[in-house]
Amino acid sequence: MTTKPNYIDLLNDIRLQENRAGVYLEAWANKTSNPDLKECLSFVAAREYSHGAIFDRRVKELGFPTAEIEDPEFAEKVQVVSSDISDAAKIAWLKESRLRQSSPSVRERYEAATVDESVDLLTRSLLRWFTDVENDSVVRMGQVYSQIENAG
């Protein structure tokens, strides 16, 4: 490809988001004393790191460099999940931070790209797979989060 398709920026955004999620979920897993939460966070963090690598590779397969874009909320997120506040408070803080996300979110953008015919077929397939895996992670984390929230 010689002309940069619009969706390259989306793939890069996914790459960054997934790598960062791996970092903060791993940090939280290392901090929590809840064995179920620790197992879930570690599992999902490994997935997130893997997704970051997959999207890094896809951008490069399409012939484009990846770009680093600062996330002004990332350091705070790591600080919160690494802190001594309760896991329930961390869950509440993360849920509230999601409400502050800009619209359309990265998730809304990649879900739209799965059916956008201007996106190449292989990338659309990757995005559909990615959506399914992300949905599974959301369910897994939601189950553990609910246990923690209901215990408090």
Backbone bond lengths (Angstrom), bond angles and torsions (degrees), N, CA, C in turn:
res aa  C-N    CA-C-N  psi(-1)  N-CA   C-N-CA  omega(-1)  CA-C   N-CA-C  phi
1 M - - - 1.458 - - 1.524 108.83 -
2 T 1.310 116.09 138.00 1.461 119.33 177.88 1.526 111.33 -108.68
3 T 1.325 117.21 -35.61 1.456 120.67 177.20 1.520 108.24 -92.14
4 K 1.313 115.38 131.02 1.469 120.05 -177.31 1.523 110.45 -72.48
5 P 1.344 116.99 116.15 1.474 119.35 176.18 1.527 110.84 -68.17
6 N 1.336 116.28 152.92 1.473 121.23 -179.50 1.525 111.86 -56.96
7 Y 1.323 117.19 -33.66 1.461 119.75 -172.23 1.525 114.49 -76.83
8 I 1.314 118.64 -5.43 1.472 120.57 176.39 1.533 109.46 -62.16
9 D 1.318 117.07 -41.22 1.464 119.97 178.07 1.530 111.08 -63.07
10 L 1.322 117.19 -37.66 1.456 121.05 176.44 1.527 110.28 -62.18
11 L 1.320 117.23 -47.22 1.471 120.80 179.62 1.519 110.79 -60.30
12 N 1.316 116.35 -39.37 1.464 120.29 177.22 1.533 110.74 -66.48
13 D 1.327 116.78 -40.96 1.463 120.27 178.19 1.530 110.68 -62.01
14 I 1.325 116.81 -41.32 1.466 120.77 177.22 1.526 109.42 -62.24
15 R 1.314 117.01 -45.64 1.468 122.41 179.37 1.521 110.49 -54.65
16 L 1.318 116.26 -48.90 1.460 120.87 -179.44 1.528 111.68 -64.85
17 Q 1.320 116.49 -46.33 1.461 121.32 -178.69 1.523 111.12 -60.92
18 E 1.317 116.80 -42.71 1.463 120.65 -178.53 1.522 111.86 -68.63
19 N 1.320 117.22 -43.34 1.465 119.58 177.34 1.522 111.07 -61.44
20 R 1.312 116.53 -43.18 1.472 120.40 -179.95 1.522 111.01 -66.25
21 A 1.327 117.04 -39.41 1.462 119.78 177.35 1.526 110.22 -62.54
22 G 1.315 116.59 -39.90 1.461 119.50 176.21 1.515 111.75 -57.72
23 V 1.331 116.43 -42.90 1.461 121.42 -179.07 1.525 111.14 -63.65
24 Y 1.337 117.73 -51.75 1.459 117.73 -174.26 1.527 112.22 -74.78
25 L 1.328 118.34 -31.13 1.467 119.21 176.56 1.520 111.25 -69.52
26 E 1.310 116.58 -38.04 1.459 120.29 176.61 1.535 110.48 -65.46
27 A 1.323 116.63 -41.89 1.468 120.56 178.05 1.525 110.42 -60.61
28 W 1.322 116.87 -41.97 1.461 121.11 178.88 1.529 110.40 -66.98
29 A 1.329 116.55 -43.54 1.473 120.40 178.37 1.521 110.69 -57.63
30 N 1.323 116.70 -38.20 1.458 120.97 179.85 1.525 112.59 -72.26
31 K 1.326 117.54 -18.07 1.467 122.05 -176.90 1.538 113.04 -96.99
32 T 1.320 117.44 -34.98 1.460 120.33 -172.86 1.532 111.80 -70.02
33 S 1.334 114.41 150.11 1.467 120.04 174.04 1.536 110.77 -102.92
34 N 1.332 116.58 -1.30 1.462 121.70 179.65 1.532 108.21 -82.70
35 P 1.342 118.27 113.56 1.478 119.98 -175.18 1.529 113.97 -63.45
36 D 1.340 117.99 -36.04 1.467 120.27 179.33 1.530 110.83 -68.10
37 L 1.328 115.60 -42.20 1.463 119.76 178.66 1.520 110.05 -66.48
38 K 1.324 116.95 -42.99 1.466 121.70 179.64 1.540 110.43 -57.72
39 E 1.319 116.41 -46.48 1.466 120.92 179.98 1.528 111.09 -62.88
40 C 1.320 116.51 -45.56 1.464 121.26 -179.44 1.526 111.27 -64.15
41 L 1.323 116.55 -48.61 1.468 120.12 -179.01 1.521 111.40 -62.31
42 S 1.319 117.09 -40.99 1.474 120.60 179.35 1.521 110.60 -63.61
43 F 1.330 116.41 -42.63 1.464 121.80 178.88 1.530 110.74 -61.36
44 V 1.326 115.76 -49.86 1.460 119.97 -177.34 1.527 110.69 -69.42
45 A 1.330 118.46 -37.38 1.471 120.62 177.57 1.526 110.56 -59.59
46 A 1.328 116.98 -42.90 1.473 120.19 178.26 1.523 110.50 -61.56
47 R 1.321 116.78 -40.95 1.468 120.71 176.04 1.527 110.78 -60.18
48 E 1.329 115.99 -45.31 1.461 120.39 -176.02 1.528 110.78 -63.08
49 Y 1.329 116.57 -44.82 1.471 119.39 176.35 1.534 110.48 -58.33
50 S 1.324 116.06 -43.22 1.462 120.76 179.42 1.528 111.01 -61.89
51 H 1.311 116.73 -43.64 1.468 120.55 178.62 1.523 110.88 -61.88
52 G 1.331 116.45 -41.47 1.460 119.60 177.20 1.517 111.48 -57.18
53 A 1.324 116.19 -43.72 1.471 120.94 179.63 1.531 111.23 -66.57
54 I 1.327 116.83 -39.42 1.469 120.87 179.85 1.525 110.66 -63.80
55 F 1.331 116.72 -44.36 1.464 119.12 -179.22 1.527 111.73 -73.05
56 D 1.312 117.36 -30.65 1.461 120.84 172.81 1.530 109.22 -60.20
57 R 1.316 115.09 -48.04 1.463 120.16 179.84 1.527 111.82 -63.52
58 R 1.341 117.60 -40.45 1.469 120.07 -177.91 1.525 111.21 -63.98
59 V 1.327 116.82 -43.17 1.472 119.87 177.86 1.531 108.90 -58.19
60 K 1.316 116.91 -44.68 1.462 121.00 -178.42 1.521 111.88 -69.85
61 E 1.342 117.47 -35.36 1.468 120.63 175.57 1.525 110.99 -61.01
62 L 1.319 116.06 -33.67 1.463 120.84 179.04 1.530 112.35 -79.55
63 G 1.344 115.53 -3.27 1.462 120.22 173.90 1.513 115.72 92.25
64 F 1.326 117.31 21.70 1.454 120.18 -177.36 1.523 111.00 -125.97
65 P 1.325 116.41 151.83 1.470 119.34 177.08 1.529 110.34 -80.55
66 T 1.310 115.65 155.14 1.455 119.63 172.23 1.523 107.81 -84.88
67 A 1.308 115.69 162.32 1.463 120.51 -178.59 1.520 109.11 -132.23
68 E 1.307 115.54 142.28 1.461 120.71 175.37 1.527 108.10 -89.97
69 I 1.306 115.97 129.09 1.459 122.41 178.76 1.522 106.38 -128.59
70 E 1.305 116.21 124.65 1.458 120.69 -177.34 1.524 111.41 -67.26
71 D 1.318 115.38 141.46 1.457 122.24 173.10 1.525 106.53 -112.88
72 P 1.322 117.97 106.88 1.467 120.40 -175.16 1.531 113.76 -63.80
73 E 1.323 118.39 -17.56 1.468 121.52 -179.09 1.524 113.40 -95.28
74 F 1.335 117.27 -8.46 1.464 120.24 -173.36 1.525 112.66 -62.98
75 A 1.314 118.08 -48.17 1.469 120.98 -178.12 1.525 110.68 -60.08
76 E 1.329 116.64 -40.10 1.463 120.25 178.98 1.532 110.51 -64.95
77 K 1.318 116.67 -39.96 1.462 120.83 179.84 1.529 110.27 -61.46
78 V 1.329 116.91 -45.64 1.466 120.97 178.75 1.523 109.74 -63.64
79 Q 1.315 116.26 -41.27 1.467 120.70 179.85 1.531 110.94 -62.02
80 V 1.324 117.16 -43.92 1.466 121.13 -179.23 1.522 110.67 -64.05
81 V 1.333 118.13 -49.69 1.467 119.41 -175.87 1.524 112.26 -71.57
82 S 1.321 117.34 -18.90 1.467 121.51 177.47 1.523 112.40 -91.47
83 S 1.315 116.17 -3.97 1.467 120.68 -175.37 1.532 110.97 -79.58
84 D 1.319 114.34 179.00 1.458 121.15 179.97 1.526 113.64 -91.79
85 I 1.332 118.42 5.18 1.474 118.86 177.20 1.529 108.44 -67.56
86 S 1.306 116.29 161.77 1.471 120.66 -177.08 1.528 111.45 -65.51
87 D 1.323 114.59 158.06 1.470 119.05 176.23 1.528 110.48 -62.23
88 A 1.318 117.34 -36.15 1.475 120.48 177.75 1.525 110.65 -62.10
89 A 1.331 117.14 -40.47 1.466 120.55 178.20 1.529 110.66 -67.37
90 K 1.318 117.13 -35.90 1.471 120.57 177.24 1.521 110.63 -65.20
91 I 1.315 116.22 -41.98 1.470 120.73 178.45 1.530 109.61 -61.72
92 A 1.309 116.72 -46.66 1.477 120.78 179.71 1.518 110.33 -61.23
93 W 1.327 117.60 -43.00 1.461 121.32 -179.81 1.531 110.56 -62.86
94 L 1.338 117.13 -43.74 1.472 120.36 179.96 1.526 111.35 -65.21
95 K 1.317 116.68 -40.11 1.472 119.50 178.20 1.523 110.48 -62.87
96 E 1.322 116.35 -42.19 1.460 119.72 178.59 1.532 111.25 -66.35
97 S 1.302 117.33 -38.25 1.474 119.61 -179.97 1.525 111.24 -65.25
98 R 1.332 117.55 -30.79 1.470 120.27 177.45 1.520 111.00 -65.81
99 L 1.327 116.28 -31.73 1.468 120.05 179.12 1.526 111.75 -67.05
100 R 1.330 116.69 -22.32 1.469 121.15 -179.72 1.533 112.41 -86.97
101 Q 1.330 117.51 -2.92 1.461 120.02 -178.33 1.522 111.03 -64.05
102 S 1.327 113.96 147.09 1.462 118.67 178.32 1.526 109.70 -70.94
103 S 1.311 114.21 160.30 1.456 119.62 -179.97 1.524 108.66 -119.94
104 P 1.289 120.35 136.71 1.454 125.09 0.90 1.532 110.81 -75.66
105 S 1.330 115.62 145.16 1.459 120.89 178.94 1.532 109.49 -72.89
106 V 1.309 115.86 166.91 1.471 119.96 176.04 1.523 108.58 -58.15
107 R 1.321 117.41 -41.29 1.466 120.59 179.52 1.528 111.17 -60.32
108 E 1.313 117.24 -46.30 1.473 120.26 178.88 1.529 110.10 -61.39
109 R 1.314 116.38 -38.54 1.468 120.62 -179.71 1.528 111.43 -67.68
110 Y 1.337 118.39 -43.29 1.467 117.33 -178.33 1.519 112.06 -75.13
111 E 1.328 117.67 -30.38 1.457 119.02 175.18 1.535 110.31 -64.69
112 A 1.329 117.15 -39.99 1.467 120.75 176.86 1.526 110.92 -65.32
113 A 1.323 117.11 -36.18 1.469 121.11 -178.20 1.522 112.66 -68.43
114 T 1.343 117.97 -21.85 1.471 119.69 -179.65 1.519 112.17 -65.52
115 V 1.323 117.03 -21.41 1.470 120.84 -179.74 1.525 112.69 -116.81
116 D 1.310 116.39 6.65 1.462 121.67 -179.76 1.525 109.24 -86.01
117 E 1.321 116.48 112.90 1.464 120.11 -175.60 1.520 113.65 -71.33
118 S 1.328 118.20 -8.02 1.463 119.47 174.33 1.535 110.62 -78.63
119 V 1.339 116.46 -13.15 1.464 122.24 175.23 1.524 107.26 -87.04
120 D 1.334 116.10 133.46 1.467 118.62 -177.42 1.531 110.64 -60.58
121 L 1.319 115.61 153.82 1.459 123.42 -172.91 1.531 112.61 -58.18
122 L 1.318 118.12 -44.53 1.460 120.85 -179.23 1.528 111.37 -63.96
123 T 1.323 117.34 -40.89 1.459 120.52 178.83 1.521 110.80 -67.68
124 R 1.335 117.86 -39.06 1.472 119.86 176.19 1.523 110.98 -62.01
125 S 1.326 116.43 -39.73 1.460 120.47 177.37 1.528 110.81 -63.69
126 L 1.324 116.03 -43.57 1.461 121.09 176.94 1.526 110.47 -59.81
127 L 1.305 117.04 -44.09 1.463 121.03 -179.08 1.531 111.98 -66.05
128 R 1.336 117.44 -35.75 1.474 119.87 176.60 1.527 110.11 -65.95
129 W 1.334 117.09 -45.04 1.463 121.27 176.96 1.527 110.05 -59.30
130 F 1.322 115.30 -47.57 1.452 121.49 -178.99 1.528 110.92 -58.81
131 T 1.323 117.44 -43.18 1.463 121.88 178.22 1.522 110.67 -59.08
132 D 1.323 116.90 -44.29 1.465 120.87 179.16 1.528 111.64 -62.66
133 V 1.315 117.04 -43.25 1.467 120.53 -179.67 1.527 110.29 -67.72
134 E 1.323 117.13 -41.45 1.463 120.36 177.40 1.526 110.56 -61.71
135 N 1.330 116.95 -41.63 1.466 119.92 178.09 1.526 110.56 -60.87
136 D 1.330 117.19 -40.55 1.457 120.93 177.87 1.529 110.60 -62.83
137 S 1.318 116.74 -42.61 1.470 120.17 178.71 1.528 111.08 -63.16
138 V 1.326 116.68 -40.38 1.467 121.04 178.67 1.528 110.02 -61.38
139 V 1.335 117.37 -42.38 1.463 121.01 179.09 1.528 110.16 -64.25
140 R 1.323 116.91 -47.49 1.472 120.91 180.00 1.526 111.03 -58.14
141 M 1.313 115.74 -49.32 1.459 119.48 -178.27 1.532 110.73 -67.29
142 G 1.313 117.02 -38.77 1.463 120.99 179.02 1.521 112.33 -60.12
143 Q 1.327 116.83 -38.41 1.462 120.41 178.95 1.527 110.98 -64.44
144 V 1.328 116.19 -45.32 1.466 119.76 -179.95 1.522 110.27 -70.08
145 Y 1.317 117.73 -41.42 1.457 121.10 177.12 1.526 110.82 -57.46
146 S 1.325 116.96 -43.66 1.470 121.25 -179.27 1.522 111.27 -61.34
147 Q 1.324 116.42 -41.35 1.468 119.89 178.22 1.531 110.02 -59.90
148 I 1.318 116.48 -43.13 1.469 121.29 -178.60 1.517 110.67 -68.78
149 E 1.327 116.37 -44.81 1.471 120.51 179.85 1.521 111.61 -63.98
150 N 1.328 117.29 -38.68 1.466 120.79 -179.11 1.529 112.57 -74.61
151 A 1.316 116.69 -23.73 1.464 120.59 178.67 1.534 111.37 -77.12
152 G 1.353 115.96 -22.86 1.468 120.59 -175.04 1.448 114.09 -86.50
